[in-house]
């Protein structure tokens, strides 16, 4: 019985090694992508925190975070989805106001 359990755990680890898993809303890689998106728009984020999951399915996460620039503060909504074998982070809403 113990051998079967160990075998099943090994198969699960093997499956997870070859199957892409969604990035988390607060993962370092997610934060890097968000900062890069803003940087391409010539907006430097000084603060990116309170990154949290709003809704989640097996193929998509909808998230929210607090952002600040030198002139504004606000929140963003963003989505993380698996497109083929690649992850895509898309900012869906920016709600910012002057400081």
KAMO-V730740 format. One record per residue. N is the residue number from 1. RES is the residue in one letter. SS is DSSP state (H for helix, E for strand, C for the rest). PSI is psi in degrees with one decimal (* if undefined). Layout:
n:N res:RES ss:SS psi:PSI
n:N res:RES ss:SS psi:PSI
This chain:
n:1 res:X ss:C psi:-44.2
n:2 res:X ss:H psi:-37.7
n:3 res:X ss:H psi:-36.7
n:4 res:X ss:H psi:-44.2
n:5 res:X ss:H psi:-45.0
n:6 res:X ss:H psi:-39.6
n:7 res:X ss:H psi:-42.7
n:8 res:X ss:H psi:-40.1
n:9 res:X ss:H psi:-38.7
n:10 res:X ss:H psi:-42.2
n:11 res:X ss:H psi:-38.4
n:12 res:X ss:H psi:-43.1
n:13 res:X ss:H psi:-40.0
n:14 res:X ss:H psi:-42.8
n:15 res:X ss:H psi:-47.2
n:16 res:X ss:H psi:-28.8
n:17 res:X ss:H psi:-30.6
n:18 res:X ss:H psi:-3.5
n:19 res:X ss:C psi:122.2
n:20 res:X ss:C psi:137.8
n:21 res:X ss:C psi:144.8
n:22 res:X ss:C psi:141.5
n:23 res:X ss:C psi:150.5
n:24 res:X ss:C psi:157.1
n:25 res:X ss:C psi:-34.4
n:26 res:X ss:C psi:12.7
n:27 res:X ss:C psi:148.2
n:28 res:X ss:H psi:-41.4
n:29 res:X ss:H psi:-37.2
n:30 res:X ss:H psi:-44.9
n:31 res:X ss:H psi:-39.6
n:32 res:X ss:H psi:-43.0
n:33 res:X ss:H psi:-43.5
n:34 res:X ss:H psi:-45.6
n:35 res:X ss:H psi:-39.9
n:36 res:X ss:H psi:-39.3
n:37 res:X ss:H psi:-47.6
n:38 res:X ss:H psi:-38.9
n:39 res:X ss:H psi:-38.0
n:40 res:X ss:H psi:-21.9
n:41 res:X ss:C psi:12.8
n:42 res:X ss:C psi:36.6
n:43 res:X ss:C psi:118.7
n:44 res:X ss:C psi:117.8
n:45 res:X ss:C psi:127.1
n:46 res:X ss:C psi:-25.3
n:47 res:X ss:E psi:132.7
n:48 res:X ss:E psi:105.1
n:49 res:X ss:E psi:-173.5
n:50 res:X ss:E psi:40.1
n:51 res:X ss:E psi:119.8
n:52 res:X ss:E psi:156.9
n:53 res:X ss:E psi:132.3
n:54 res:X ss:E psi:-50.7
n:55 res:X ss:E psi:156.8
n:56 res:X ss:E psi:136.1
n:57 res:X ss:C psi:-178.0
n:58 res:X ss:C psi:-20.3
n:59 res:X ss:C psi:-0.5
n:60 res:X ss:E psi:144.6
n:61 res:X ss:E psi:134.1
n:62 res:X ss:E psi:129.9
n:63 res:X ss:E psi:169.0
n:64 res:X ss:E psi:147.9
n:65 res:X ss:E psi:158.0
n:66 res:X ss:E psi:135.9
n:67 res:X ss:E psi:155.3
n:68 res:X ss:E psi:144.7
n:69 res:X ss:C psi:-176.5
n:70 res:X ss:C psi:-22.3
n:71 res:X ss:C psi:-19.1
n:72 res:X ss:E psi:163.3
n:73 res:X ss:E psi:149.9
n:74 res:X ss:E psi:-161.9
n:75 res:X ss:E psi:154.8
n:76 res:X ss:E psi:149.1
n:77 res:X ss:E psi:138.7
n:78 res:X ss:E psi:159.8
n:79 res:X ss:E psi:137.5
n:80 res:X ss:E psi:123.7
n:81 res:X ss:E psi:156.3
n:82 res:X ss:E psi:116.0
n:83 res:X ss:E psi:102.0
n:84 res:X ss:C psi:-117.9
n:85 res:X ss:C psi:10.6
n:86 res:X ss:E psi:147.6
n:87 res:X ss:E psi:143.0
n:88 res:X ss:E psi:129.0
n:89 res:X ss:E psi:123.4
n:90 res:X ss:E psi:126.1
n:91 res:X ss:E psi:123.2
n:92 res:X ss:E psi:-21.1
n:93 res:X ss:E psi:137.1
n:94 res:X ss:E psi:123.8
n:95 res:X ss:E psi:97.3
n:96 res:X ss:E psi:153.3
n:97 res:X ss:E psi:154.0
n:98 res:X ss:E psi:149.7
n:99 res:X ss:C psi:*
